[in-house]
Amino acid sequence: MKHSITVKYLLVLLIITFSTSLLAQHKFYVNLNDRADDLFKVTLLPEKLTEKNKIYQFAATAPGTYQIMDIGRYVRSFKAYDKSGSEILVTNISTNQWEISRPQSVYKIEYSIAETFDTPMNENPVYPMCGSSLEDDHALINGQTVFGYFNAMQKYPIEIKLEYPDNWIVGTALEKNNNGFYYAPDYDYVVDSPILMGNLTKASAKIENTVIDVFTYSKKGLIKSESILTGLEDILSATNQFLNGLPVERYVFLFHFENFSAGAWEHNYSSIYVMKEDALNERYMTELRSTAAHEFFHIVTPLLIHSELVANFNYEKPVMSKHLWFYEGVTEWASDILQLRDYIMSIDDYLLQVRQKLNVNDNFDQSLSLTKLGVESTERQTEYFNIYNKGSVVATLLDIRLLELSKGKKGLRELILDLAKKYGAKKSFSEENFFNELVKMTYPEIGDFLNKYIDGSEKLPVKEYFAKVGIDYSESAGVDSSRTGLGFGIGFKDNSFVVVNVDPANADKLKTGDVLYKFEGEEITMQNAQQLLAPLGKLKVGDSFKITILRNSEEHEASITMQPRQIKHVFKLMDNPSKEQSFLREMWTQNQMNYKASME
């Protein structure tokens, strides 16, 4: 019986392997030797197209960007040909879709697509770290900005041949096959594997069993890969300790330094950073280290822990996950706590990070739950940034609560290790059932936490939870007379600037939700706001200005006096914590080194 089962298993495996090998391997050729007009020239040789594959799709967005991209806007030409060289009718039927009249006859497709860096868009410009660039000395390709896929063929293998100058260096997580093509098992993998090439420097290291490659484009040559790698080694080591070993064999950092900073974009096996070129001093290295710590941790979330919405991403009509709090908020928490636990960051510096996140959170819509923010992230771009702030603070509180309930044995780090082992890269958790799964793996009380502070929008119990680890917290701790403040917070909602919180000094003039309509009689718009409100930065305590607000569609004018800056969200270690508080703080500031992730 054992032998027969083994034979059946092998037969099934052979059938699956054979079937997979029959899938069409679309071959892309990208001419990077012709860079004069900022257009990527692409030739595509598809195989075995049928009527159901007649739509060629460019991405509306991509995983981890949380923005509408509509890459079809950048396409400048799109033509299909049969084997005789005769052109086949192609119709642009929507922003991101081209319909081929006779797909069965297609031998090749040729199209050109503009780089995003130098192609201005009035609406939904593509974030530079998610975009593309084509210059004399380098090129940047994020997969979705250059490549598309045929309908029903998103999961088909792809081969890419890049034609570029002989002296260029290529940095990417993609690997070449025996034919000299970069190979990807499907379109998702192409999007997940950005390519930076040109006049680059390269440095490599090994963290236990993981190879780390750093590729750097620096326009003036101020920043070298070796210097970056040296500055990142402590973060990489701390992440390795935090995770009990890195879950990837190779990881690639891609750095693009030119004349502006945009941020970074994470991928499962790499990350891309678009930053301003400057001298790599300690201040700048600290910034890079903090950003890299966040992006690098995405090798866990969402590589090993993700819902089916991430695993089967819809590039045409994206459906966003409500667990963005987990992918981004928990990742941001991890990027800080792992530094605290490896002595890279002091506890005072860690608490300063939490304080800064709470200050930023004050300026966002407090009625918006984290799950709703996740689902509506593409529509709520002005609120989206708070996922890194409130999301991280919520993760901090969840960690403390788990440690309390387990008597110091299991915090959020240990839960992550359990989840990574239970699911992994090829198994998704249920988008709708994830909270129930977390409760099942932990404690009934965690269900209450999730409902209140992640799925709900109740005020975060910061003071109560930090007291558990012997830390005092004051939401407000007086004023700093040497610094000025407006006396109210400004947020953005429904394309308008709104009041999000009000100090007592202005409680009789303003209310939360008031729309800022005019400043000194002039209407405030997105286009003029920065210039119009600039004089506020020169006012001193006691100086006044006039604003007009809209409340229930009615105009109200108010004279606002500049106030001393409020001191908010202050943390202080207790002088005489209890035995229980001291113990829990000790457990909170260290990894449970002997912890082994266990399957249920």
Secondary structure, 3 states (H helix, E strand, C coil): CHHHHHHHHHHHHHHHHHHHHCCCCEEEEEECCCCCCCEEEEEEECCCCCHHHCEEECCCCCCCCCCCCCHHHHEEEEEEECCCCCEECEEEEECCEEEECCHHHCCEEEEEEECCCCCCCCCCCCCHHHCEEECCCEEEECHHHCCCEECCCCCCCEEEEEECCCCCEEEECCEECCCCCEEECCHHHHHCCCEEEECEEEEEEEECCEEEEEEEEECCCCCCHHHHHHHHHHHHHHHHHHHCCCCCCEEEEEEEEECCCCEEEECCCEEEEEEECCCCCHHHHHHHHHHHHHHHHHHCCCCCCCEHHHHCCCCCCCCCCCCHHHHHHHHHHHHHHHHHHCCCCCHHHHHHHHHHHHHHHCCCCCCCCHHHHHHCCCCCHHHHHHHHCHHHHHHHHHHHHHHHHCCCCCCHHHHHHHHHHHCCCCCCECCCCHHHHHHHHCCHHHHHHHHHHCCCCCCCCHHHHHHCCCEEEEEEEEEEEEEEECCEEEEEECCEEEEEEECHHHCCCCCCCCEEEEECCEECCCCCHHHHCHHHHHCCCCCEEEEEEEECCEEEEEEEECEEEEEEEEEEECCCCCHHHHHHHHHHCCCCCCCCCCCC
